[in-house]
Amino acid sequence: MLAFSAQAEEHYYFSGLPVVASVSRLPQRLADAPTSVTVIDRDMIRNLPIRDLNDVFRLVPGFQTYPNNTEAARVTYHGLTDEEFSPRLQVMVDGRSMYSPAFRNGTNWALIPVAIEDIERIEVVRGTNAVSYGSNAFLGVINIITVDPSVAHGFSVSTSYGNQNVRDYSLRTGGKLGEAGDFRFTYRQQNDDGLRDRYDWTDSYFSRLFDFRADFVLNERDSLQVSAGHVDAVTQRGRLDTATGQSNPGNPIRDFEQSNSYLQFQWRRALSNDSDFQLRYAYSVDKGTEAYVNPNNGAPYIYDPWGAEGSRHEFEAQHNIRLFETARLAWGGSWRQDAVRAQTTLAGQGDVSRDVARILEISSGSRLAGSPATSVCPVRRTAWPDRILLPG
C-alpha cells in the first residue's frame, strides 16, 4: 500500500501536465492559472487548413478574426476592436511586442515575423492581463513561442498552389553553429490575386519573410538567443467605379506597402537552482505607405493616411527567484523609446518620440501534492500606456 502511494505521488510530479508562462511571467500549471488560457500547439497548427497566422485564432473561444483584403487583418476578443491595426491585444513573438509606432501602435498582422511552420506553441490569455504586460493587454495576450533551433536541423522546402492564383513557397534550414550553438533560417513567400469576382474592388496580396534565430550555450550558467528578420508585404486598396469599371478617383486602386525589420538579443543567467536573471534588448523599424493623389474637388493633394516610419528600442530585465517552498517572485523593469514620423498624420512635426519606463513585481504560489491550489497574486505594478496617440 505504501509503495502504491509513493508511485501515485511520483506520477503527480512527473506527468506531462500543461504548463503556461504567459499569465504571470512564471511557469505554472494550466489548471492553476488565475484566468482563462488557450494553448495551441504545433501539431494542432500543422493540421489546420490555413495560410495566414491570424486565422489560427478562430479556434479560441470568444475571438473573431478579419482576413487581409482591402483592409488590414485583425484579431479581436468579444468583437471589441478599433479601426485598422487594433491596439487592444498584446501580441508577442519570443517576448517581443508586435506593437508598432508606424501603425498608430497597433498590430500589423501582415508583418508578424514568424512562419506558421516555425511556431512551437501559442498561449492566449483571454481577458485583461495589464498587470503583467501593460495597458495594451486590455483584451488579453497572445504569446507566440517559436521552435528551438536545436530541433530544426536539416533542410525542408514546401509549396502550395490554389485558386485565386495562390502561390506560396517556404524554405527552412537549420544546423549547428560551432560546438555551443544552433541556428534556424526560414524564407517564406505568399502571393494571391485576391477576390476577382467582386464588382467594386481588387485585393491582391504579396508577403515575403526572412527569419533567423540562433541559440548559444555560453557556459554552465549563461545562454544567449539572437533573433533577426525582415518582413515586407503589399496589399491592394481602393475601389472600382461601378459604372466604368475603372479605378475610383476618390479612392483609387493603389498598393499599400509595409515592412518590418528587427533584431533581438536575450541573455539568461542561472544564478542558482532557485534563481535566474534575464536581460532582453530589441530594436525594430516599421514602414508603411499608400500615397495617392486625392482630387479634392479640383484642388488635388498627395494623401498618405498610413505613410509613416517608426522605430523602437527596448530593454527589459527580469529576476525570478523562489523565496521558499510555496512562493516565487518575479520582479524587474523595462525602458522603451518609440519614435515615429508621418507626412500626413504628423505633418510638419518631424520625429515624435517618447520614453516609457515600467516596474514589475509579481508573486506566485506553487501548488504541492495534497495542498489547495494557489494562483498568481499581483503585488505591485506601475505602468504607463503602451501607445503613441497620433492625431487623426
C-alpha positions in Angstrom: 0.0 0.0 0.0 2.9 2.4 0.8 4.6 1.5 -2.4 1.4 2.3 -4.4 1.0 5.6 -2.6 4.6 6.6 -3.4 4.1 5.7 -7.1 1.0 7.8 -7.3 2.7 10.8 -5.7 5.7 10.4 -8.1 3.3 10.3 -11.1 1.7 13.5 -9.9 5.1 15.3 -10.0 6.4 13.9 -13.3 3.4 13.5 -15.5 3.2 15.8 -18.5 0.9 18.5 -17.2 0.3 21.5 -19.4 2.4 24.4 -18.3 2.0 28.1 -19.3 4.1 31.2 -18.7 2.1 34.0 -20.2 -0.2 34.7 -17.3 2.3 35.7 -14.6 5.7 35.5 -16.5 6.4 32.5 -14.3 5.8 28.9 -15.4 2.7 27.4 -13.8 0.2 24.6 -14.5 -2.6 25.5 -16.8 -5.0 24.3 -14.1 -3.5 26.8 -11.6 -3.7 29.9 -13.9 -6.0 32.6 -12.5 -7.5 33.4 -15.8 -8.7 31.6 -19.0 -5.8 30.4 -21.2 -5.9 28.6 -24.5 -2.8 26.7 -25.7 -2.5 25.9 -29.4 0.4 23.6 -30.0 2.5 22.8 -33.1 0.6 19.7 -34.1 -2.7 21.4 -34.0 -1.4 24.3 -36.1 0.1 21.8 -38.6 -3.3 20.2 -39.1 -5.2 23.4 -39.8 -6.1 24.4 -43.4 -4.8 28.0 -43.1 -2.4 30.3 -44.8 -2.4 33.3 -42.5 -1.4 33.3 -38.9 -4.4 35.3 -37.7 -6.7 32.5 -38.9 -5.3 30.3 -36.1 -7.3 32.3 -33.6 -10.7 31.2 -35.0 -10.1 28.3 -32.6 -10.0 30.4 -29.5 -13.4 30.9 -27.7 -14.7 34.5 -28.0 -12.1 35.5 -30.6 -13.0 37.0 -34.0 -10.6 37.4 -37.0 -10.7 39.5 -40.1 -8.7 38.5 -43.2 -6.3 40.6 -45.3 -8.3 42.2 -48.1 -8.7 46.0 -48.8 -8.4 46.5 -45.1 -5.7 45.0 -42.7 -6.2 41.7 -41.0 -7.4 42.0 -37.4 -7.8 39.7 -34.3 -10.1 40.8 -31.5 -11.8 39.4 -28.4 -15.6 39.6 -28.0 -15.9 41.8 -31.1 -14.3 44.8 -29.4 -12.0 46.5 -31.9 -10.9 49.9 -33.2 -10.1 50.9 -36.8 -7.3 49.0 -38.5 -4.4 47.7 -36.5 -6.3 47.4 -33.3 -4.1 48.1 -30.2 -6.2 46.2 -27.6 -4.5 42.8 -27.7 -0.9 42.4 -26.6 0.8 40.3 -29.3 4.3 38.9 -28.7 6.8 36.7 -30.5 9.5 35.3 -28.3 8.9 38.1 -25.8 9.0 41.0 -28.2 5.8 43.1 -28.5 4.4 43.5 -32.0 3.0 47.0 -31.4 4.3 49.4 -34.0 4.6 53.2 -33.7 4.3 53.4 -37.5 0.8 51.9 -37.4 -0.6 54.0 -34.6 0.8 51.5 -32.1 -1.4 48.7 -33.3 -0.5 45.2 -34.5 0.0 44.8 -38.2 -0.7 41.1 -38.8 0.8 41.1 -42.3 4.2 41.9 -40.6 4.3 39.3 -37.9 7.8 37.9 -38.3 7.2 34.2 -38.0 6.2 31.5 -40.4 3.4 29.2 -39.3 5.7 26.1 -39.5 8.2 27.8 -37.1 5.6 28.1 -34.2 6.1 25.7 -31.3 3.1 26.9 -29.4 0.8 29.9 -28.9 -0.5 30.8 -25.4 -3.6 33.0 -25.5 -4.7 34.7 -22.3 -8.4 35.5 -22.7 -9.1 38.6 -20.6 -7.2 41.6 -19.4 -3.6 41.0 -18.2 -2.4 44.6 -17.9 -0.8 43.7 -14.5 1.9 41.7 -16.3 2.1 43.2 -19.7 0.8 46.8 -19.6 -2.2 48.7 -20.8 -2.3 47.2 -24.3 -3.2 43.8 -22.8 -6.7 45.2 -22.2 -8.4 42.3 -24.1 -5.8 39.7 -23.5 -2.3 38.4 -24.5 -1.2 36.4 -27.5 2.3 34.9 -26.8 3.8 33.2 -29.8 6.8 30.9 -29.0 8.9 29.7 -31.9 10.7 26.4 -32.4 14.0 25.9 -30.7 16.8 25.8 -33.4 18.2 22.6 -31.9 15.2 20.6 -33.1 15.1 22.2 -36.5 18.2 20.8 -38.0 18.1 19.8 -41.7 16.6 21.3 -44.8 12.9 21.5 -45.9 11.0 23.0 -48.8 7.3 23.4 -49.3 5.0 24.9 -51.9 1.3 25.3 -52.4 -0.9 26.4 -55.3 -4.6 27.1 -55.4 -7.4 29.1 -56.9 -7.3 32.9 -56.9 -3.7 32.3 -58.1 -2.4 31.3 -54.7 1.4 30.7 -55.0 3.1 30.1 -51.7 6.7 28.9 -51.1 8.8 28.3 -48.0 12.3 27.1 -47.2 13.8 26.3 -43.9 17.3 25.2 -42.9 19.0 24.6 -39.6 22.1 23.2 -38.0 25.0 23.7 -35.6 27.0 26.9 -35.1 30.3 25.6 -33.6 30.2 23.5 -30.5 27.7 25.6 -28.5 25.2 27.0 -30.9 22.3 26.0 -33.1 20.6 28.1 -35.8 17.4 28.2 -37.8 16.8 30.2 -41.0 13.4 30.5 -42.8 12.3 32.1 -46.0 8.6 32.3 -46.9 6.8 34.0 -49.7 3.0 34.3 -50.2 1.1 35.5 -53.3 -2.5 35.7 -54.3 -4.7 37.7 -56.6 -7.5 38.1 -54.1 -11.2 38.2 -54.9 -11.7 38.9 -58.6 -15.4 38.3 -58.7 -16.2 41.5 -56.7 -17.7 44.3 -58.8 -16.1 47.2 -56.9 -12.7 46.1 -55.6 -9.5 44.2 -56.1 -7.4 42.9 -53.1 -4.2 41.1 -54.2 -1.6 40.2 -51.6 2.1 39.6 -51.5 4.3 38.9 -48.5 8.0 37.9 -48.1 9.7 36.9 -44.8 13.3 36.3 -43.8 13.7 35.0 -40.2 16.8 33.9 -38.4 17.3 32.6 -34.8 20.4 31.3 -33.1 20.7 29.9 -29.6 24.1 29.6 -27.8 25.0 27.8 -24.6 27.9 30.1 -23.4 28.8 28.1 -20.3 27.1 26.1 -17.5 25.2 29.2 -16.3 24.8 31.5 -19.4 22.8 31.2 -22.6 22.2 33.7 -25.4 19.4 33.9 -28.0 19.8 36.0 -31.1 16.9 36.8 -33.5 16.8 38.9 -36.6 14.5 39.2 -39.6 12.7 41.2 -42.2 9.1 41.1 -43.5 7.6 43.1 -46.3 4.0 43.0 -47.6 2.0 44.6 -50.4 -1.8 44.7 -50.4 -4.1 46.4 -52.8 -6.5 49.1 -51.6 -9.2 51.3 -53.1 -12.4 50.8 -55.1 -13.5 50.5 -58.7 -16.1 52.8 -60.2 -19.1 50.6 -60.6 -20.2 52.5 -63.8 -16.9 52.4 -65.7 -15.1 49.5 -64.0 -12.0 51.8 -63.7 -10.3 53.0 -60.6 -12.4 55.3 -58.5 -10.8 58.8 -58.5 -11.8 59.5 -54.9 -10.5 56.1 -53.6 -8.2 54.8 -56.4 -6.7 51.3 -56.6 -3.2 51.5 -55.1 -0.6 49.4 -53.3 -0.2 49.6 -49.6 3.5 48.8 -49.0 4.5 47.7 -45.5 7.8 46.4 -43.9 9.3 45.5 -40.6 13.0 44.8 -39.7 14.0 43.7 -36.2 16.9 42.5 -34.1 16.7 41.0 -30.6 19.2 39.6 -28.0 18.1 37.6 -25.0 20.7 36.7 -22.3 19.8 34.4 -19.4 22.0 33.5 -16.4 21.2 30.8 -13.9 22.2 32.4 -10.5 21.3 29.2 -8.5 19.0 26.3 -8.6 16.2 28.6 -7.4 17.0 31.8 -9.2 17.7 33.2 -12.7 18.2 36.6 -14.4 17.1 37.6 -17.9 18.0 40.6 -20.0 16.5 41.4 -23.3 17.2 44.1 -25.9 15.1 44.6 -29.1 15.3 47.1 -32.0 12.7 47.3 -34.7 11.8 49.6 -37.7 8.4 49.6 -39.4 7.5 51.5 -42.5 4.2 52.0 -44.5 3.0 54.0 -47.4 -0.1 54.1 -49.7 0.3 57.5 -51.1 -2.1 58.6 -53.9 -3.4 61.9 -55.3 -6.8 63.0 -53.9 -8.6 65.1 -56.4 -10.3 67.2 -53.7 -12.8 68.9 -56.0 -10.1 70.4 -58.3 -7.5 71.1 -55.6 -5.5 67.8 -55.7 -3.0 66.9 -53.0 -1.0 63.8 -52.0 -2.7 61.8 -49.3 -0.9 59.0 -47.4 -3.0 58.0 -44.4 -0.6 55.2 -43.4 2.6 56.8 -44.6 4.9 56.6 -41.6 8.2 55.2 -40.3 8.5 54.1 -36.7 11.4 52.7 -34.6 11.6 51.2 -31.2 14.5 50.5 -28.8 13.6 48.3 -25.8 15.4 47.0 -22.8 13.8 44.6 -20.3 15.3 42.9 -17.2 13.6 40.2 -15.1 14.7 38.3 -12.0 12.9 35.1 -11.0 13.5 33.6 -7.5 11.9 31.0 -5.3 11.5 32.6 -1.9 10.5 29.4 -0.1 8.7 26.2 -0.9 5.3 27.8 -1.6 6.2 31.1 -3.1 8.0 32.5 -6.1 8.8 36.1 -7.1 9.3 37.7 -10.5 10.5 41.3 -10.5 12.2 43.7 -12.9 11.6 46.6 -15.2 11.9 47.9 -18.7 12.7 51.0 -20.7 11.5 51.7 -24.2 11.9 54.5 -26.7 9.4 54.9 -29.5 9.8 57.3 -32.4 7.7 58.0 -35.4 7.4 60.4 -38.3 4.5 60.7 -40.7 3.8 63.0 -43.6 0.0 63.1 -43.3 -0.9 62.5 -39.7 2.1 64.3 -38.2 2.6 66.9 -40.9 5.4 69.4 -40.1 6.2 67.8 -36.8 9.3 65.8 -37.8 10.2 62.9 -35.5 7.9 62.5 -32.5 9.3 60.3 -29.7 8.5 59.1 -26.2 10.3 57.2 -23.5 8.4 54.7 -21.4 9.6 53.0 -18.2 7.9 50.3 -16.3 8.4 48.4 -13.0 7.1 45.0 -12.4 6.7 42.8 -9.3 4.6 39.6 -9.2 4.5 36.9 -6.5 3.2 33.5 -7.2 2.2 30.5 -5.1 3.2 27.0 -6.1 0.8 24.0 -5.7 2.1 20.9 -3.9 0.5 17.5 -3.7 -2.3 17.4 -1.2 -2.4 21.2 -0.8 -5.1 23.5 -2.1 -4.4 25.3 -5.4 -2.9 28.7 -5.2 -2.6 31.2 -8.0 -0.8 34.3 -9.1 -1.3 37.3 -6.9 -0.2 40.7 -8.4 1.6 42.6 -5.7 2.6 45.8 -7.3 2.5 47.2 -10.9 3.4 50.6 -12.2 2.7 51.1 -15.9 2.2 53.8 -18.5 0.2 53.4 -21.7 2.0 51.4 -24.4 0.9 53.7 -27.3 1.7 56.9 -29.0 -1.6 58.5 -29.9 -1.4 60.2 -33.3 -3.9 62.9 -34.4 -6.4 61.9 -37.0 
